[in-house]
Amino acid sequence: MYPGQYSQQQGYGYAPPPGNPPPQQGYPYANPYAPPAQGYYAPPQGQPYYAPPHGYAPPPGPPPPQQYYPPAIPQQMNFTPDQVPPPPEGWAVRESSKRTPPADFRLSNCQGRKRALFIGINYFGQKGELRGCINDVRNIKTFIIERFGFRDEDTITLTDDQEDHTRIPTRSNIIAAMQWLVHDARPNDSYFFHYSGHGGQTDDDGGDEDDGYDETIYPVDFEQAGVIVDDTMHEIMVSSLPPGCRLTAIMDCCHSGSALDLPYIYSTTGNIKEPNVLADVGTGVLTAGMAYMNGDMGGLMRGLGGLGKKLLAHKNRDKDLQTKASPADCIMLSGCKDTQTSADAHEQGFGMTGAMTFSFITALTANPQQSYLQLLNSIRDILRSKYEQKPQLSASHPVDLNLLFTM
């Protein structure tokens, strides 16, 4: 996930793993299981060792046992989904001169069927072991069931402390669970996806990324089965949805700003962010120039090659955005920008937790009736004093962020 910057809350930072990840595997489309009855199990005995995505040793001493710290939710602030005014059909659109929104996009009133998928991976026994991810899943699950009317029997939880092999967050189980989440999707349904674990980047072969990298998440068996790239997650959980079907996603991991490849990324003022081609050109030229001055001819060629790759990505961006936009109603809140890490920290009342999950629950507990723009700014305000990460909000179509957040 995260480990983000080091702070007084136990945190760790790292760069993406060297080299390319294992080749991506195909995935089955059949759902091998129905929604489970949830339970807590001790870490399985004799769990195989998986090398971590990053080469640092775990903190000294054994990690503390995972504990459940339910967030404090004032009862007087609870409300049921039917008490939340549904968004009006047709959000006001903030036009972008560089992008054409999907003509047939529709909003979900979130009054249809609800499903949720929670994934928390602590990577037990690995050098990159995390300590807050499973706790994140328990806290966010309790929160959305009590606050937004999701039912336990309509959820699936994958964590690496379970004995049932179908509930371990392997690559194949994660893919199958994503397919379960969005199967038979209908207008006005509301689906929720939460991931807490390691995130990274790999070279973008499709030319749809501004920075030349695809964002990835790390299953517990990534050394054997490979990572899961943003293109795959977009194909399963976004492209398959019909108009008017909602997907709300929270990605509490490093390098997660565009982890679902939703093309409309918003600033804290409610405006769509546009890529800065000139800034990328300047960076590439500077890198190449410094390498030349230092006699590093290899660095010179890498700098110029990276510059050409970025220019080509910008040239193809408008075309790619049309394929990533969706008539469905998809919203994602990420723990940080694509270039940042996210923190694994300790917060009073939560225990070990991801900073993004903690701030999301804290913000909506303090004020349940927030607009999307207010929520984004509230989350950033909570994190600003202790963390460098900057959560992002992205969507599958242009939106008016002054509307009430619901799901």
Salt bridges, closest charged atoms under 4 A:
ASP152 OD1 - LYS141 NZ 2.78
GLU153 OE2 - ARG151 NH1 3.58
ASP154 OD2 - ARG151 NE 2.85
ASP161 OD2 - ARG138 NH2 3.00
ASP184 OD2 - ARG113 NH1 3.18
ASP184 OD2 - ARG186 NH2 3.10
ASP189 OD2 - ARG113 NH2 2.62
ASP208 OD2 - LYS324 NZ 3.43
ASP210 OD1 - HIS314 ND1 3.77
ASP210 OD2 - ARG317 NH1 3.17
ASP231 OD1 - LYS324 NZ 3.16
ASP261 OD2 - LYS324 NZ 3.25
GLU274 OE1 - ARG99 NH2 3.12
ASP280 OD2 - HIS314 NE2 2.78
ASP296 OD2 - ARG302 NH2 3.86
ASP329 OD2 - ARG246 NE 3.36
ASP329 OD1 - HIS397 NE2 3.41
GLU347 OE2 - LYS386 NZ 2.85
ASP381 OD1 - ARG384 NH1 2.51
